Amino acid sequence: MENGIELRGVTRRFGRKTALEDVTLRMEGGVFALLGPAGAGKSTLLRVLSTLLRADAGEARVCGVPLKRAGAVRAITGYLPEEFNIYGDMRVREAMDYLGALSGLDAPTCRARTGQLLELAGLEKQADARVRRLSRGMLRRLGLAQALIHDPRVLLADEPLRDLEVDDRVRVRALLAEAAVDRLVVVAARAARDVEDLCARVAVLENGRLRAQGAAKEMIRRARGRVFLAELPESALEDFRRRFRVASVVEHGERCVARFVAPDGAPGLGRADAPCLADACLLCLEGGWTR
């Protein structure tokens, strides 16, 4: 695959805990989202693909290169961990130069790439600022810029939008979309709403297992007729949660509106609502369909 990833039966264990179990998956083109709750195996999968961890079983190829050729894989892969950190006393431009040198770039190429990426990330005015002075959102943007410094064919980003303010979210989303124009961008996210209008294809993981995969639009289409809104007294909400998988709740004084999914269709109460990607993922986890 020119700009893609293939996994066959990938398994990773930590002692007695199985973090990934027999994952077979194909990712290619644009933004691909790995979705699922905490502990689903998303971060472990990205670390395996970035060659920071070895799979215990199975095989995977990044742009046709097997993971056992770690150096070759790293040369074509950029990686942003969930918590990106670098020496706080460094200036932003120095940090980029340092990471570029680690990637094997010569000085002129590194300077040119640094200038381009800092502008793309909206950090050109912070080029001479100390890294420790950056906000969370700025640090996340710097992390994406460093992951792209060597112009990789694949970008792996772990929770790049989590806990960001609105302005930073807009900038990071734009950066991801720009990066996906000519490469595969794999984004791990707990919240499907973070990537709904970015991703073309999706994989849903839970407890290390692949629960569903496919086109995001097709998954949303299949969720039609299975998402409902019910207005009820707030005092009845606890019992309602025991009966249905509630996606969200909006409170109105002593009453509330619960958004919930029903894998078997109309539950005999509430009114149908248009589904979103988060609803489709919730249905996958509830056994609403098999992949």
N, C-alpha and C positions, 0 to 999 in steps of 0.2 A: 504494500500500500504506500503510495507516494507520500501522503500526509495523513496517515492514519495509524490506528493501533488495533491489534488483534490479540485477544486473550483466549486461551483454551485450557479449561480446567484448573485455573490458578487457585492455589490454596496457600494460606499463610497461618501459622499457629504461633501463639505465644504461650509456651508451656502447655497447659491443658485447655487453654482458651483458643478457639478457632476464630480468627478475625476475618478470614476470607475462606469460603468453601466452594470449590469447584466452579469458579466464575468463568463463564465463556461469554465473550462480548466483543463486539466490533464497533469502533468509533472512527468516524472520518468526517472531514469538512466542517468548517464553521465552528460554532459553539456547541459542545456536547456537555450536558449536565448530568452529574452523578448526584442523585437525591436520596434522602433517607434520614431517619432520626439519628441522634447521637449514638455511637457504638455500632453503626450499620456496617462500617468497614471502608468508608469513603477515603479517609485519610490514609489508611493502610494501603489501599489500592494505589493511591497517588505516589506514596513512598516506594512501593514496589516498582511502579513504572519509571520513577526517577532514579532507580537503582540504589536508593538508600537502604532498602530492605531486599532480601532475597525471598523468592517464593519457595515454599517447601515442596510444592508439586505443581505440575502444569507448565505451560510455556506462554510467552508473550513476545510480540514483536512491535517495535516502534518504528514506523516508516520502513518496515521490512527488516529492521536490524534486531536480532534476538537480544534479550536482556543480559545474557551472559557476556556480551561484548559491552560491558558497562561504559568504557571510555567513549566508544562510538555513539552509544545512546545519549550520554550526557552532552556530547557535542551538538546534537540536534534537538535537545530538549531543554526548555526553561522551566524552572520550578519555583513557585511561591508557596511556602508553608503557611499554615494558619497563623502562626505567630512569627512574623519576620523581624529579625533583630540584626543589627550590625553595630560596630564600634560607635558609641555615642559621641565621642570627641571628634570623629571625622567630620569634615564638611561634606555636604551632599555630593558635590562634584568629585571629591576625593574618593568617596565610597564607590561611586560608579566606576572611576578609573581603576580602583583596586579590584573590583569584581570583574571588570573587563580584562585586566591582566591575568586574573585567575582562569579566565576562559580562554586565554591564549591569544588575545587580540594585540596587535602592535599599537604603539602609542598614537599615531595619526588616526587609525581606524577607531580606536577607543574614544578619542576626543570627539570625533565626528558623530559616532553613535550616541555618546553621552549627551551632546547638545540636542540631537534630534529627539531622543527619548525624554529628556527633561522637559522639553517644550510640549511633547505629546502628552506627558503626564501632568502638565500644568505646574511644574516645579522649577521653571527657569529662573523665577525671582528668588527661589530658595537655594540656588546652586552653591552659594557660599555660606549658607547657614549650617550650624552644627546639627548632626542627625538627632541628637537628644532634644533639640528644640522643636522638632516636627510634631504636629498633631497626629493622632491615630490615623486619620484619613490620609495625610501626607505621607506617613511612613508606609502605609499600604500601597500608595501609588509609587513610592520609591521601590518597594519590593517588586512590583510588576515591571518597572523600568529595568531593574537589575536582571530580572528573569529573561528579559528580551535583549540584553546587551549584545549577545553573540548571534542575534538574528536566528533563533531556533525555528525548526519546522513545526514543533509541537510546544504548546504552553500548558503547563499543569498548574492550576490555581486552587488552593484549598481555602474555602470560605472567604473569598476576596471582598465580599460586600457586607459581611457580618458586623453589626454594631457601628455602622458608619452614619454620620450625619447626612442630611439630604444632599447638600452640595457635593460632598465627597462621593456619595453613591452615584450621582450623575456623572462625575468625572471618571470614576472607576469603570462604570458600565460603558462609557464611551471608549475608554482605553481597551477594554476587552473586545468590544465590537470592532475597533480598528485593527486589533491584533488578529482577529479571526478572518480578515479579508483574504489573506493568503496563507493561512496556517490552521491547524487544528488547535482549538482551545478547549481544554477539559476543565470544567468548573465543578468543584464539590460544594454542595450547599444543603443545609438543613431546611431552609425556607424556600420553597419552590417559587414564591412570588419574587424572590431576588433575581431569578434568571428567566422567568416565564417569557418575556418578550425578547430575550437574547438567544435562547437555544432553539435549535432545529430538532435535535434528537435528545432522548432522555433514557437513563437507566435508573431504576429504583432498587436500592439495596436495603436489606434488613437483616441484622444479626449475621453479617458476612455473606449472605446469600443474595443472588440476583432474583428479584421478585418480578420485574417487568422491564422491558426495553422497547423502544419504538419512537416514532415521530411524535413530537409534543402535541401537534394539532390533532393527530389521530387518537391519542390518549384522551385528550379533552373531549373529542367527539364521542368516544365510547362512554364517557361519564354522564352524558345527557340522560335525563330522566332518573338519575340516581342521587341528585343533590337537592336538598329541600330546606326551606325556612319555616320555623314554627315559633309562634308567639306564645309565651307561657308565663305564669307567675314566677318570680325569681325563686320563691320557696320550692318550686317543683323542679328546679334545674338539676339538683343532685340526682334525683330519681331518673330524670330524663337521660342524664349521662350514662346511667347504668344500662339503659335500654338501647341507646344509639351512640354511634361514634360522632361526637360533636367536633366540628372543625373550628368554630369560633362563636362568640357570644357578644351581642351588643345590648347593653343595659339601658332601660328606659324607666328610671324610678324603681317601682316595685315589680315591674314586668321586664321581660327581656325577649330578644329574638335570637334563637339558636339556629346556626347553620349546621346541618348534619348530612351525612351520607348514608344511603341505604343500598347495599350491594344488590338486593333482590328487587329493586324498583320501588314503586309507590307504597309507602308504609301505612297509608290510610289517615294521615294527618299532615298538616303543614301544606305548603305550596311549593311547586317545583321552581328551581332557580337555575340560571345559566352556570355551568361549571367552569372552574379555572384549573390550572395545572396542579395546584395544591390539592384540590378535590380529587383529581384523577390519581394522584400519588396516594392519597389516603385510601381510596378504593382499592388500589393495588395491595396495600398493606392489610386491608380488611378481607382480602380474598375475593374482590369484586370481579376479577378475571385472572386468568393465567397467561403467562407470556407465550 
